[in-house]
């Protein structure tokens, strides 16, 4: 058996250089970016970000956004686990067990895990990581945007279309978020979390990028004469788009502002050629009806773990 220590190198990348390294690599998912990691870690203070680069012989380099807690680690902490490879990467990625064993040995860890989208949802990701053994995770909801926004609109439930129309008749207008609306996004997030009995340590600075026109983020808002009443936030990567935040004020709930912001975001994603949208899990019957109302269907996300099962 080849000695892994002779074939591979593991190093920690400076956080200040992490995004630059990602920009020079190939990635299917956007969640290795520090902006999303910072937002996730704000609500997981027991974890620390350890940006890790693994040189894999002649194949190239693998970038892993490790989030470490004690002697256990996971790839990513917000959305799915995002693995990037150097632009000159050759061949398929190593098996998860071999990769995890190398990283855990060098960093003194005993366990490594990650979460992947449902099988077949992201063809590019399947080509990259499809050989990793997985187990069932929680359910998420997938929406096929391939036919275009018009087709999705026609196939949506009548109640969903009515909610969008009603928002328009109430004087609400949808648009892409702009920097001047950063404070509105903070306010809406606070109101939404408070309504659901959730507290967050994320600061206003952690949310600023949602309105900065970042290519990997689509944020739409629904506003009326009294201000921004709802927002829909999606992360965008090579594998598709991912619905991460749905924010609504009390007034917005009464006026169906969330439906309008959401539909506006779907239209923007379709215009960008996005084929698959992952709408995330449903916390209750109301969220399930909302997602299913737009034509989304339930699918099972996948968990990858080492040493459980000694995944190879």
C-alpha positions in Angstrom: 0.0 0.0 0.0 1.3 3.4 -0.9 2.3 5.6 2.1 -0.2 8.5 2.0 2.3 10.8 3.7 4.6 10.5 0.7 1.9 11.3 -1.8 -0.1 14.1 -0.3 0.4 17.3 1.6 -2.0 19.1 3.9 -1.6 22.8 4.7 -3.7 25.6 6.3 -4.4 28.6 4.0 -4.4 32.1 5.5 -8.1 33.3 5.7 -7.1 36.5 3.9 -5.9 34.5 0.9 -8.8 32.0 0.9 -11.1 33.7 -1.5 -8.3 34.4 -3.9 -7.4 30.7 -3.9 -11.1 29.8 -4.6 -11.3 32.3 -7.5 -8.5 30.4 -9.2 -10.1 27.0 -8.6 -13.1 25.0 -10.0 -16.1 24.8 -7.6 -19.7 23.6 -8.2 -21.1 25.0 -4.9 -20.7 28.6 -3.5 -20.6 27.7 0.2 -16.8 27.6 0.6 -16.8 31.4 0.2 -16.0 33.2 3.5 -19.1 35.3 3.3 -21.4 32.3 3.6 -19.0 30.6 6.1 -19.0 33.8 8.3 -22.8 33.8 8.3 -23.0 30.2 9.3 -20.3 30.4 11.9 -21.9 33.3 13.6 -24.7 30.9 14.7 -22.2 28.1 15.5 -19.7 29.6 17.9 -18.2 26.3 18.9 -16.8 25.8 15.4 -13.7 27.5 14.0 -12.9 27.9 10.3 -9.7 26.1 9.2 -9.2 26.8 5.4 -7.3 23.7 4.2 -5.5 22.9 1.0 -4.6 19.3 0.2 -2.0 18.7 -2.5 -2.9 15.3 -4.1 0.2 14.2 -6.0 0.1 15.0 -9.7 -3.7 15.4 -9.8 -3.7 18.9 -8.3 -5.0 20.6 -5.1 -8.2 20.2 -3.2 -9.5 23.1 -1.2 -11.6 22.2 1.9 -13.4 24.8 4.0 -13.1 22.8 7.2 -15.2 23.9 10.2 -13.7 22.2 13.3 -15.1 21.5 16.7 -12.8 19.7 19.0 -11.5 16.7 17.2 -14.4 16.6 14.7 -14.8 18.6 11.6 -17.3 19.1 8.8 -16.8 20.6 5.3 -18.7 23.9 5.3 -21.3 25.1 7.8 -23.9 26.9 5.8 -25.7 25.1 3.0 -24.0 22.0 1.5 -20.3 21.0 1.8 -18.3 22.8 -1.0 -15.1 21.2 -2.3 -13.0 23.1 -4.8 -10.1 21.8 -7.0 -7.3 23.5 -8.7 -8.0 24.7 -12.3 -5.5 22.2 -13.6 -6.9 19.2 -11.7 -6.7 15.9 -13.5 -8.9 12.9 -13.1 -11.6 12.3 -10.4 -11.3 13.4 -6.8 -10.0 10.8 -4.3 -12.4 8.7 -2.4 -13.8 10.4 0.7 -12.3 7.9 3.1 -8.8 8.4 1.7 -9.1 12.2 1.6 -10.6 12.3 5.2 -7.9 9.9 6.5 -5.2 12.1 5.1 -6.7 15.4 6.5 -7.7 14.0 9.9 -4.3 12.4 10.5 -2.4 15.6 9.7 -4.8 17.9 11.7 -5.3 15.5 14.7 -9.0 14.9 13.9 -11.0 11.8 14.4 -14.1 12.4 12.3 -15.0 14.3 9.1 -18.4 14.7 7.5 -20.2 16.7 4.9 -23.7 17.1 3.4 -24.3 16.8 -0.4 -27.4 17.7 -2.4 -29.8 15.0 -3.5 -28.4 12.5 -6.1 -28.7 13.8 -9.6 -29.7 17.3 -8.6 -26.3 18.8 -9.6 -24.8 17.0 -12.6 -21.4 18.8 -12.3 -21.2 17.9 -8.7 -22.0 14.3 -9.5 -19.2 14.1 -11.9 -16.9 15.5 -9.2 -18.1 13.6 -6.1 -20.5 11.0 -7.4 -18.2 8.1 -6.3 -18.3 9.1 -2.6 -20.4 6.6 -0.6 -23.3 8.4 1.1 -26.1 7.9 3.5 -29.6 9.5 3.6 -29.8 13.0 5.1 -32.9 15.2 5.6 -35.3 16.1 2.9 -35.0 19.2 0.7 -37.2 20.6 -2.1 -36.0 20.8 -5.7 -37.5 23.0 -8.4 -36.8 22.5 -12.1 -36.3 25.9 -13.8 -35.1 24.3 -17.0 -38.4 25.0 -18.9 -38.1 28.7 -18.0 -40.0 31.1 -15.8 -43.2 31.2 -17.9 -43.6 27.4 -17.7 -43.0 27.4 -13.9 -45.6 30.1 -13.5 -48.2 28.2 -15.5 -47.5 25.0 -13.5 -47.6 26.7 -10.1 -50.7 26.3 -7.9 -53.4 28.9 -8.4 -53.0 30.1 -4.8 -49.3 30.9 -5.4 -50.0 32.9 -8.5 -52.9 34.7 -6.7 -50.6 35.6 -3.9 -48.1 37.3 -6.3 -50.9 39.2 -8.1 -52.4 40.3 -4.8 -49.1 41.7 -3.7 -48.9 43.7 -6.8 -52.4 45.1 -6.4 -51.4 46.2 -2.8 -48.8 48.5 -4.2 -45.8 46.2 -3.7 -43.0 46.3 -6.3 -40.2 43.7 -6.6 -36.6 44.6 -7.5 -33.0 43.5 -6.9 -31.6 44.5 -3.6 -29.2 47.5 -3.6 -26.7 48.6 -1.0 -29.0 51.3 0.4 -31.3 48.5 1.5 -28.8 46.7 3.7 -30.3 48.0 6.9 -33.7 46.8 5.7 -32.4 43.3 5.2 -31.0 43.3 8.8 -34.4 44.5 10.1 -36.3 41.9 8.2 -34.0 39.1 9.3 -34.4 40.2 13.0 -38.1 40.3 12.6 -38.3 36.9 10.9 -36.1 35.2 13.5 -37.8 36.8 16.4 -41.2 35.6 15.0 -39.9 32.0 15.0 -38.2 32.2 18.4 -34.7 32.1 17.0 -31.7 34.2 18.0 -28.7 34.9 15.8 -25.2 36.3 16.5 -24.8 37.5 12.9 -24.1 41.2 12.7 -25.2 43.8 10.1 -21.7 43.6 8.6 -22.2 39.8 8.1 -25.2 40.5 6.0 -23.9 43.4 3.9 -22.9 41.2 1.0 -26.5 40.2 0.3 -27.1 43.6 -1.3 -23.7 44.2 -2.9 -24.5 42.7 -6.2 -22.2 39.7 -5.7 -22.4 37.3 -8.7 -22.9 34.4 -6.4 -25.9 35.9 -4.6 -29.4 36.8 -5.9 -31.4 38.9 -3.4 -34.7 40.4 -4.4 -36.9 42.6 -2.3 -40.6 43.5 -2.3 -41.3 47.1 -1.3 -44.1 49.6 -0.9 -44.5 53.2 0.3 -43.6 52.1 3.8 -40.4 50.4 2.9 -39.0 46.9 2.2 -41.5 44.3 3.4 -39.9 41.0 2.2 -36.7 39.6 0.7 -35.6 36.3 -0.9 -32.0 35.3 -0.9 -30.4 32.7 -3.1 -26.8 31.5 -3.3 -25.7 30.7 -6.9 -23.0 28.3 -8.1 -22.1 26.1 -11.0 -24.5 23.4 -9.7 -27.5 25.7 -9.5 -29.2 28.0 -7.0 -30.0 27.5 -3.3 -32.7 29.3 -1.4 -31.2 30.3 1.9 -33.2 33.1 3.4 -36.8 34.1 3.2 -37.4 37.3 5.2 -40.7 39.0 5.8 -42.1 41.8 8.0 -45.5 41.5 9.7 -47.0 43.9 7.1 -45.3 41.9 4.4 -47.0 38.7 5.6 -50.4 40.4 5.3 -49.7 41.6 1.8 -48.0 38.4 0.4 -44.8 40.3 -0.1 -42.8 37.1 0.4 -44.4 35.5 -2.6 -43.6 38.5 -4.8 -40.0 38.6 -3.7 -39.6 34.9 -4.2 -41.2 34.9 -7.7 -39.0 37.8 -8.7 -35.9 35.9 -7.6 -37.0 32.8 -9.6 -37.4 35.0 -12.7 -34.0 36.4 -12.2 -32.5 33.0 -11.8 -34.2 31.7 -14.9 -32.9 34.7 -16.9 -29.4 33.6 -15.8 -30.0 30.1 -17.2 -30.2 28.4 -13.8 -31.7 24.9 -14.3 -32.2 23.6 -10.7 -33.2 25.5 -7.6 -32.8 23.8 -4.2 -35.4 25.4 -1.9 -34.1 23.8 1.2 -36.0 21.9 3.9 -39.5 22.6 5.1 -39.8 23.3 8.8 -43.5 22.8 8.9 -46.7 22.4 6.8 -46.8 26.1 5.8 -43.3 26.0 4.3 -44.0 22.7 2.6 -47.1 24.2 1.0 -45.2 27.2 -0.1 -42.5 25.2 -1.8 -44.8 22.6 -3.3 -47.0 25.4 -4.5 -44.3 26.5 -6.9 -43.8 23.0 -8.2 -41.0 21.8 -6.0 -40.7 18.2 -5.0 -39.2 16.5 -2.0 -35.8 14.8 -2.4 -33.3 13.4 0.1 -30.0 15.2 0.7 -26.9 12.9 1.4 -24.5 12.6 4.3 -20.9 11.5 3.9 -19.0 10.5 7.0 -15.6 9.1 8.0 -14.7 7.0 9.9 -18.3 5.8 10.1 -18.5 3.0 7.4 -14.9 3.8 6.5 -16.2 5.6 3.4 -14.0 5.2 0.4 
